[in-house]
Amino acid sequence: MLLFLAAATYIVYSFLELPKLYDNLKGSETVYIQDSKVPESDDLWSGVQVIAKIYRIGDDEVPIKVDGITFSDESDLKNKQSKINVKQHYYQEIKYDDDGNKSEIVFKPAS
């Protein structure tokens, strides 16, 4: 009899109290709603991020143009890196050819 009473008490407790505890836990949907913000403008790249992107020029295998200066390989980066203002912010524009392949990545300074 005592075992039955304990089991019944646990069942009642489970239905009444445990759901209240789960309401206080953050689920994945509340975390995404609270932490996600849609950017209002285009993402800006810092000058340092642009230089890092140029260091990975072999990954894209397309020329990168920064403020009118074209970077095609690592030697361009070594010779022209000092012309990139690391304190400037840039907008990225990706250009495509007629077949839909990337043809060039252009970084334009944000005013």
C-alpha positions in Angstrom: 0.0 0.0 0.0 2.8 2.4 0.8 4.5 1.7 -2.5 1.2 2.5 -4.3 0.8 5.7 -2.4 4.4 6.8 -3.3 3.9 6.0 -7.0 0.6 7.9 -7.1 2.3 10.9 -5.4 5.1 10.9 -7.9 2.8 10.8 -10.8 0.7 13.7 -9.5 3.9 15.6 -8.8 5.2 14.9 -12.3 2.1 16.2 -14.0 1.8 19.4 -11.8 5.3 20.5 -11.0 7.8 19.3 -13.6 6.2 21.2 -16.5 6.8 24.4 -14.6 10.5 23.6 -14.3 10.7 23.0 -18.0 9.1 26.4 -18.8 12.1 28.1 -17.2 14.6 26.4 -19.4 15.7 28.1 -22.6 15.1 26.0 -25.7 16.8 26.3 -29.0 14.0 28.4 -30.4 14.2 31.0 -27.7 18.0 31.3 -28.0 17.7 31.9 -31.8 15.0 34.4 -31.4 16.9 36.4 -28.8 20.4 36.2 -30.3 19.7 36.5 -34.0 19.5 39.9 -35.6 19.1 40.4 -39.3 21.7 43.0 -40.4 20.1 46.3 -41.6 22.9 47.1 -44.0 25.6 45.2 -46.0 28.3 43.5 -43.9 31.4 45.7 -43.7 34.9 44.2 -43.9 37.8 45.8 -42.0 41.0 46.4 -43.8 42.6 43.6 -41.8 39.9 41.2 -42.9 40.4 42.2 -46.5 44.1 41.5 -46.2 43.3 38.1 -44.7 41.0 37.4 -47.6 43.7 38.2 -50.1 46.1 35.8 -48.3 43.6 33.1 -49.2 43.5 34.2 -52.8 44.3 30.6 -53.9 41.1 29.4 -52.4 38.9 31.4 -54.8 41.4 31.6 -57.7 39.8 34.9 -58.8 41.4 38.3 -58.7 40.6 40.6 -55.8 40.3 44.3 -56.3 40.7 46.6 -53.3 40.0 50.3 -53.9 41.1 50.0 -57.5 44.2 47.9 -56.8 44.1 44.3 -58.3 45.6 41.4 -56.4 46.0 38.2 -58.5 48.6 36.3 -56.5 50.8 36.3 -53.4 53.5 38.5 -55.0 50.9 41.2 -55.5 50.0 41.0 -51.8 53.7 41.4 -50.8 54.2 44.4 -53.1 50.8 46.2 -52.6 49.6 45.3 -49.1 50.8 48.6 -47.7 48.3 50.4 -49.9 45.4 48.9 -48.1 44.2 51.0 -45.2 43.7 48.7 -42.2 41.5 51.2 -40.5 39.1 51.6 -43.5 35.9 49.5 -43.8 34.9 48.0 -47.1 31.9 46.6 -48.8 32.3 43.4 -50.7 30.9 42.8 -54.2 31.3 39.5 -56.0 31.2 39.7 -59.8 30.2 36.8 -62.0 30.9 36.0 -65.7 28.2 35.0 -68.2 28.4 31.3 -67.1 27.6 32.2 -63.5 31.2 31.6 -62.2 33.0 34.1 -59.9 35.1 36.4 -62.0 36.3 38.9 -59.5 35.9 40.0 -55.9 35.8 43.8 -55.4 36.1 45.6 -52.1 35.0 49.2 -52.2 35.6 51.6 -49.3 32.6 52.5 -47.2 32.3 56.3 -46.8 
